[in-house]
Amino acid sequence: MYRLSSSIRTRTAEDSLILADAIAEKMGVTRVTDITWLDKIGMPVYAGIRPFAAKGSLNVHNGKGMRPNEAKIGAFMESIEFSLAEGMKHQHEIKKYTLKEIQASLPAGLAFSSFGAKLGVTLTPEEEIYCVHATDIIGGGEALIPAELVFHPVNLAGQRSLYGGTTTNGLCSGNSKMEAAIHGVCEVLERDVKSFDIINDCSYLVDRNTEPEAIKALRKKIEDAGLMLALRKTPNEFNLPYFSAFVLEPDNQSPISIADGYGLHPVAEIAAIRAITEAAQSRLTHIHGGRDDIVKRIFFYQQNPHLDEEIIMNNIREKILNSEYITSFITPDEEGYVPESVEKLWHYIKEKMVSAGFHHCFVYELNPEGFPFSVLRVVVPKAEFIESEMKRIGPRFLAAFQRREKTNKE
């Protein structure tokens, strides 16, 4: 087991780089380049370029970390993950099944609605849906999982979208299947916590005096560049460390006034490093021009001229910097978890999920046989991933939203 700055692995970054470089060209990756120098922070960020990606996917992929080789392997692996996630490469495995057949394949007590759906979608037992067989790594066995939740992009010829489009939430890779699954599950749980922060933000500003040395080093890089770092911590039902990080310019006049990042991991320091390096990566990739949401943001304000972007940004900054409630990086009643092996790390995460009522976790292998890495798609029933454009919502988020509305009325 090797502890990198932002993950637990079974190979060093250097050894993984040798393997990734050998297969990158076959995955459509033409180059991986250092773009750290484009920003003044100096936190390592690399970009992987995949010019012939399927329509609806990405051409530019990024990797981050405290060290250059960690950022570089991150860019390689994200490029490889996206390449293997394209549905056209798995058409022979995708078949149509009726909703009745899909429900029958699911574990007892797990409803098809647990995967969430686009608002307004209704289904009949005989409706046919493209699916693949996936393995349940918590409950055991196999089940049919909609292809729209597994691939990105996916060819759904003759089928309407049930989930508002495909995403890469839970797309992951590793030197082993278990290592990859850990990475994917942490991402899915991270986005679940982030989704609930939308309607009930119970985060606390972290007391900088309690931060470990690695976090202080990242903070110094950001502050030496004339920027600010706000690190916030959110309690959650998984009882796993979750942090949100915000890199802020001194004022709102900058086009990148606020850059954000998020991280969840059993090791608190890893979770925070992931959040901070992701915020720095988000800022840098905006400068680089490799972000899909740059144009979306411009179009949004063009289509809504009644909205004042500066007022909105001021409100967001006030919320981020709110110091009414402050917490320690690790409070006295929290367990400072230190993993002994990848296997024990997975067992620890699995116990946390089951305690929170998450008894199933499906994985689908995307890599071909003999591939040097394990590339998976993780799908966790009941986990939420809320994005305004998709208008997708699951039963837990809906119930929480309804509770909030009822409380507000009262």
Secondary structure per residue as TSV (DSSP state, phi and psi in degrees):
chain	resnum	aa	ss	phi	psi
A	1	M	-	360.0	133.4
A	2	Y	E	-121.7	130.7
A	3	R	E	-96.8	108.1
A	4	L	-	-83.2	175.8
A	5	S	S	-64.1	-32.2
A	6	S	S	-128.8	20.5
A	7	S	-	-168.1	165.4
A	8	I	E	-109.1	125.6
A	9	R	E	-130.8	166.9
A	10	T	S	-106.6	2.3
A	11	R	S	-135.7	157.5
A	12	T	-	-72.0	160.1
A	13	A	H	-60.3	-37.4
A	14	E	H	-65.3	-43.6
A	15	D	H	-66.8	-38.7
A	16	S	H	-66.5	-35.2
A	17	L	H	-61.5	-38.6
A	18	I	H	-61.6	-44.8
A	19	L	H	-68.2	-42.5
A	20	A	H	-65.6	-40.8
A	21	D	H	-63.4	-31.7
A	22	A	H	-71.8	-26.5
A	23	I	H	-109.6	-5.1
A	24	A	T	-58.0	-43.8
A	25	E	G	-61.3	-40.9
A	26	K	G	-64.8	-24.8
A	27	M	G	-87.2	2.9
A	28	G	T	86.0	11.5
A	29	V	-	-89.6	114.1
A	30	T	-	-86.3	-28.2
A	31	R	E	-165.2	156.6
A	32	V	E	-127.6	122.6
A	33	T	E	-129.2	149.5
A	34	D	E	-80.2	119.3
A	35	I	-	-114.3	12.2
A	36	T	G	-53.3	-40.7
A	37	W	G	-66.2	-12.7
A	38	L	G	-71.1	-21.5
A	39	D	S	-117.5	162.4
A	40	K	S	-86.1	-6.9
A	41	I	S	-72.4	-43.2
A	42	G	-	85.5	15.0
A	43	M	-	-84.1	128.5
A	44	P	-	-58.8	127.6
A	45	V	E	-140.5	132.0
A	46	Y	E	-119.7	152.8
A	47	A	E	-119.7	131.1
A	48	G	E	-101.8	132.2
A	49	I	E	-109.3	126.2
A	50	R	-	-132.2	81.6
A	51	P	T	-66.3	-21.6
A	52	F	T	-108.2	32.7
A	53	A	-	-63.5	152.5
A	54	A	-	-61.8	149.4
A	55	K	T	-60.3	129.9
A	56	G	T	100.6	-11.3
A	57	S	S	-97.5	-162.5
A	58	L	-	-114.9	152.5
A	59	N	S	-101.3	-21.4
A	60	V	E	-121.5	128.9
A	61	H	E	-126.4	146.2
A	62	N	E	-124.3	151.9
A	63	G	E	-131.7	145.2
A	64	K	E	-135.0	170.0
A	65	G	-	167.3	173.9
A	66	M	S	-78.3	-21.7
A	67	R	S	-122.2	147.9
A	68	P	H	-53.9	-45.0
A	69	N	H	-66.5	-29.5
A	70	E	H	-69.2	-40.2
A	71	A	H	-67.0	-38.1
A	72	K	H	-67.6	-46.2
A	73	I	H	-67.0	-30.9
A	74	G	H	-62.2	-41.8
A	75	A	H	-67.0	-41.7
A	76	F	H	-58.9	-49.9
A	77	M	H	-69.5	-38.2
A	78	E	H	-64.3	-39.0
A	79	S	H	-61.3	-43.8
A	80	I	H	-66.8	-42.4
A	81	E	H	-57.5	-49.8
A	82	F	H	-63.7	-37.7
A	83	S	H	-61.2	-45.5
A	84	L	H	-76.6	-16.3
A	85	A	T	-82.6	-7.2
A	86	E	-	-68.2	124.6
A	87	G	G	-58.9	-32.0
A	88	M	G	-61.5	-22.7
A	89	K	G	-82.0	-3.2
A	90	H	G	-129.9	20.7
A	91	Q	G	-58.9	-31.8
A	92	H	G	-71.0	-14.7
A	93	E	G	-99.0	-13.6
A	94	I	-	-92.4	124.1
A	95	K	E	-135.8	158.5
A	96	K	E	-88.7	138.1
A	97	Y	E	-137.3	152.5
A	98	T	E	-75.8	156.5
A	99	L	H	-57.3	-35.9
A	100	K	H	-62.2	-40.8
A	101	E	H	-68.9	-38.4
A	102	I	H	-65.3	-46.5
A	103	Q	H	-61.2	-38.0
A	104	A	H	-66.1	-26.9
A	105	S	H	-80.7	-18.7
A	106	L	S	-76.2	153.9
A	107	P	-	-59.8	151.6
A	108	A	T	-55.7	132.5
A	109	G	T	89.1	-7.2
A	110	L	-	-99.9	114.5
A	111	A	-	-85.4	148.5
A	112	F	G	-58.9	-31.5
A	113	S	G	-65.5	-13.9
A	114	S	G	-64.3	-17.7
A	115	F	G	-83.1	-5.2
A	116	G	-	75.8	161.8
A	117	A	E	-157.7	165.8
A	118	K	E	-65.4	139.9
A	119	L	T	-54.9	134.0
A	120	G	T	91.3	-6.6
A	121	V	-	-76.7	127.1
A	122	T	-	-121.9	147.8
A	123	L	-	-128.9	152.3
A	124	T	-	-110.8	155.3
A	125	P	T	-56.9	-26.1
A	126	E	T	-95.3	-2.0
A	127	E	-	-64.4	137.2
A	128	E	E	-95.5	136.9
A	129	I	E	-134.1	134.7
A	130	Y	E	-68.2	129.9
A	131	C	E	-140.7	167.0
A	132	V	E	-133.1	161.3
A	133	H	E	-84.8	127.1
A	134	A	E	-125.1	156.7
A	135	T	E	-99.5	136.3
A	136	D	E	-90.2	109.5
A	137	I	T	-88.7	2.4
A	138	I	T	-109.3	-54.5
A	139	G	T	-86.8	-16.3
A	140	G	-	84.9	161.4
A	141	G	S	84.9	-174.9
A	142	E	E	-124.0	160.9
A	143	A	E	-153.3	162.1
A	144	L	E	-85.4	126.7
A	145	I	E	-121.2	132.3
A	146	P	E	-54.1	134.2
A	147	A	G	-61.0	-28.1
A	148	E	G	-64.8	-21.5
A	149	L	G	-92.3	-5.4
A	150	V	T	-110.2	-43.4
A	151	F	-	-105.9	159.6
A	152	H	S	-152.9	113.8
A	153	P	S	-77.1	176.3
A	154	V	-	-132.9	145.8
A	155	N	-	-91.2	110.2
A	156	L	-	-110.8	47.1
A	157	A	T	-53.6	121.3
A	158	G	T	84.5	4.7
A	159	Q	-	-128.9	136.0
A	160	R	-	-73.6	158.2
A	161	S	-	-76.8	128.1
A	162	L	S	-95.4	-19.1
A	163	Y	S	-120.7	11.5
A	164	G	S	78.6	13.0
A	165	G	S	118.6	168.6
A	166	T	-	-90.8	156.9
A	167	T	-	-134.8	-179.2
A	168	T	-	-115.3	17.9
A	169	N	T	-62.7	119.8
A	170	G	T	91.0	1.6
A	171	L	E	-76.7	127.1
A	172	C	E	-153.1	166.4
A	173	S	E	-149.2	162.1
A	174	G	E	-168.4	176.0
A	175	N	S	-79.0	-12.1
A	176	S	S	-145.8	165.4
A	177	K	H	-62.8	-41.6
A	178	M	H	-66.8	-41.8
A	179	E	H	-61.1	-44.5
A	180	A	H	-63.0	-44.3
A	181	A	H	-60.5	-40.8
A	182	I	H	-58.6	-46.4
A	183	H	H	-62.1	-44.2
A	184	G	H	-67.7	-43.3
A	185	V	H	-63.2	-42.7
A	186	C	H	-60.7	-37.7
A	187	E	H	-65.9	-44.1
A	188	V	H	-63.1	-43.8
A	189	L	H	-67.8	-37.3
A	190	E	H	-57.8	-45.8
A	191	R	H	-74.0	-24.1
A	192	D	H	-66.2	-48.9
A	193	V	H	-61.4	-43.3
A	194	K	H	-60.6	-37.8
A	195	S	H	-62.5	-42.0
A	196	F	H	-73.9	-22.7
A	197	D	H	-64.0	-20.5
A	198	I	T	-63.4	-40.9
A	199	I	T	-102.9	-14.5
A	200	N	-	-152.5	79.8
A	201	D	-	-76.5	103.3
A	202	C	-	-109.7	29.2
A	203	S	-	-77.1	156.2
A	204	Y	E	-121.7	142.2
A	205	L	E	-69.3	134.1
A	206	V	E	-82.2	132.5
A	207	D	-	-67.4	113.9
A	208	R	G	-61.2	-24.6
A	209	N	G	-70.9	-14.3
A	210	T	G	-101.4	1.0
A	211	E	-	-71.5	141.5
A	212	P	-	-67.8	167.3
A	213	E	H	-59.5	-38.3
A	214	A	H	-62.1	-38.6
A	215	I	H	-71.8	-39.6
A	216	K	H	-61.6	-36.2
A	217	A	H	-65.6	-41.4
A	218	L	H	-67.4	-40.8
A	219	R	H	-59.1	-43.3
A	220	K	H	-61.1	-41.8
A	221	K	H	-57.7	-44.0
A	222	I	H	-68.9	-44.7
A	223	E	H	-72.2	-32.6
A	224	D	H	-65.5	-21.9
A	225	A	T	-87.3	4.7
A	226	G	T	82.1	18.7
A	227	L	-	-113.9	173.9
A	228	M	E	-117.3	150.3
A	229	L	E	-122.3	125.3
A	230	A	E	-113.3	121.9
A	231	L	E	-112.7	124.4
A	232	R	E	-121.4	150.7
A	233	K	E	-125.8	134.4
A	234	T	-	-118.2	120.3
A	235	P	-	-63.5	147.6
A	236	N	-	-150.1	165.0
A	237	E	T	-70.4	-13.6
A	238	F	T	-84.2	-12.8
A	239	N	-	54.7	43.0
A	240	L	-	-120.1	143.4
A	241	P	-	-59.1	127.7
A	242	Y	E	-134.7	127.1
A	243	F	E	-126.9	147.6
A	244	S	E	-119.2	135.1
A	245	A	E	-122.1	142.2
A	246	F	E	-133.7	123.0
A	247	V	E	-100.8	120.3
A	248	L	E	-119.2	138.3
A	249	E	-	-73.3	160.1
A	250	P	S	-60.8	-23.5
A	251	D	S	-145.2	-179.2
A	252	N	T	-91.2	3.9
A	253	Q	T	-74.6	-21.8
A	254	S	S	-73.6	142.7
A	255	P	T	-63.1	-20.8
A	256	I	T	-118.1	55.1
A	257	S	S	-58.5	-36.8
A	258	I	E	-136.0	130.6
A	259	A	E	-123.4	135.8
A	260	D	E	-121.5	158.5
A	261	G	E	-155.1	158.4
A	262	Y	E	-141.3	152.1
A	263	G	E	-156.7	137.8
A	264	L	E	-132.8	132.1
A	265	H	-	-165.8	148.6
A	266	P	S	-58.3	-29.7
A	267	V	S	-91.1	113.6
A	268	A	H	-56.9	-41.2
A	269	E	H	-63.2	-39.9
A	270	I	H	-64.9	-42.9
A	271	A	H	-58.7	-44.5
A	272	A	H	-69.5	-39.8
A	273	I	H	-62.6	-40.7
A	274	R	H	-61.0	-42.7
A	275	A	H	-64.5	-46.3
A	276	I	H	-69.4	-45.1
A	277	T	H	-68.0	-30.1
A	278	E	H	-68.6	-37.7
A	279	A	H	-64.0	-43.1
A	280	A	H	-64.5	-40.0
A	281	Q	H	-64.3	-42.6
A	282	S	H	-58.7	-43.8
A	283	R	H	-64.2	-45.9
A	284	L	H	-69.3	-39.5
A	285	T	H	-69.9	-23.9
A	286	H	H	-66.4	-44.3
A	287	I	H	-62.8	-41.3
A	288	H	H	-67.4	-25.1
A	289	G	T	88.6	13.3
A	290	G	-	-97.4	19.0
A	291	R	-	-105.2	134.0
A	292	D	T	-71.0	-25.0
A	293	D	H	-86.8	-0.6
A	294	I	H	-62.4	-51.6
A	295	V	H	-68.1	-36.9
A	296	K	H	-58.8	-41.5
A	297	R	H	-63.5	-43.0
A	298	I	H	-62.4	-46.7
A	299	F	H	-61.8	-38.7
A	300	F	H	-58.4	-47.6
A	301	Y	H	-75.5	-26.0
A	302	Q	H	-67.8	-37.6
A	303	Q	H	-82.0	-12.6
A	304	N	-	-128.5	66.6
A	305	P	T	-64.0	-16.2
A	306	H	T	-75.1	-13.0
A	307	L	S	-90.7	133.9
A	308	D	-	-97.6	109.2
A	309	E	H	-61.0	-37.5
A	310	E	H	-66.7	-39.7
A	311	I	H	-63.9	-42.5
A	312	I	H	-61.2	-44.7
A	313	M	H	-64.9	-37.8
A	314	N	H	-61.6	-41.8
A	315	N	H	-64.0	-40.4
A	316	I	H	-65.1	-42.9
A	317	R	H	-61.8	-42.2
A	318	E	H	-61.0	-40.0
A	319	K	H	-67.1	-42.9
A	320	I	H	-63.9	-40.9
A	321	L	H	-90.6	1.2
A	322	N	-	-57.0	119.7
A	323	S	-	-111.9	22.3
A	324	E	S	-60.8	-38.6
A	325	Y	S	-121.2	123.7
A	326	I	E	-123.6	141.7
A	327	T	E	-130.1	160.6
A	328	S	-	-76.7	157.7
A	329	F	S	-57.2	-45.9
A	330	I	S	-130.9	119.5
A	331	T	-	-79.6	159.4
A	332	P	T	-57.0	-29.0
A	333	D	T	-88.6	0.6
A	334	E	S	-93.6	149.6
A	335	E	-	-90.2	123.3
A	336	G	-	-83.1	88.2
A	337	Y	-	-73.4	134.7
A	338	V	-	-127.4	112.7
A	339	P	-	-72.8	143.7
A	340	E	S	-97.1	-23.7
A	341	S	S	-161.2	165.4
A	342	V	H	-63.1	-37.9
A	343	E	H	-63.6	-44.6
A	344	K	H	-70.2	-31.1
A	345	L	H	-63.3	-44.8
A	346	W	H	-64.5	-41.4
A	347	H	H	-60.5	-39.4
A	348	Y	H	-64.1	-46.8
A	349	I	H	-63.2	-43.7
A	350	K	H	-59.9	-42.3
A	351	E	H	-62.0	-40.5
A	352	K	H	-63.6	-41.1
A	353	M	H	-65.5	-46.7
A	354	V	H	-62.7	-40.8
A	355	S	H	-62.3	-28.7
A	356	A	T	-88.2	1.9
A	357	G	T	92.6	14.5
A	358	F	-	-103.5	98.1
A	359	H	-	-99.7	1.8
A	360	H	-	-140.5	144.9
A	361	C	-	-150.1	113.6
A	362	F	E	-97.2	138.0
A	363	V	E	-127.3	143.6
A	364	Y	E	-125.4	127.4
A	365	E	E	-80.8	124.8
A	366	L	-	-99.5	-20.9
A	367	N	S	-81.2	146.8
A	368	P	-	-73.3	165.1
A	369	E	T	-63.3	140.0
A	370	G	T	83.3	2.7
A	371	F	-	-71.1	143.5
A	372	P	S	-73.7	-10.2
A	373	F	S	-128.8	158.7
A	374	S	E	-98.1	122.9
A	375	V	E	-119.4	122.8
A	376	L	E	-129.0	161.0
A	377	R	E	-116.9	124.6
A	378	V	E	-101.1	129.6
A	379	V	E	-126.5	118.7
A	380	V	-	-111.4	109.3
A	381	P	T	-57.8	142.0
A	382	K	T	81.6	-15.8
A	383	A	-	-72.9	139.1
A	384	E	-	-101.0	147.4
A	385	F	-	-143.5	95.0
A	386	I	-	-95.1	120.5
A	387	E	-	-134.0	132.2
A	388	S	T	-59.6	-37.8
A	389	E	T	-68.2	-32.3
A	390	M	T	-80.2	-27.3
A	391	K	T	53.6	38.1
A	392	R	E	-101.6	138.3
A	393	I	E	-148.9	141.2
A	394	G	-	-105.8	173.7
A	395	P	H	-64.9	-33.4
A	396	R	H	-68.9	-43.3
A	397	F	H	-67.3	-41.1
A	398	L	H	-60.0	-44.1
A	399	A	H	-64.3	-41.1
A	400	A	H	-66.3	-40.0
A	401	F	H	-64.0	-43.4
A	402	Q	H	-65.0	-37.5
A	403	R	H	-63.4	-41.4
A	404	R	H	-65.3	-43.1
A	405	E	H	-62.7	-39.7
A	406	K	H	-65.1	-41.9
A	407	T	H	-63.5	-42.1
A	408	N	H	-62.7	-37.6
A	409	K	H	-69.5	-34.8
A	410	E	-	-73.0	360.0
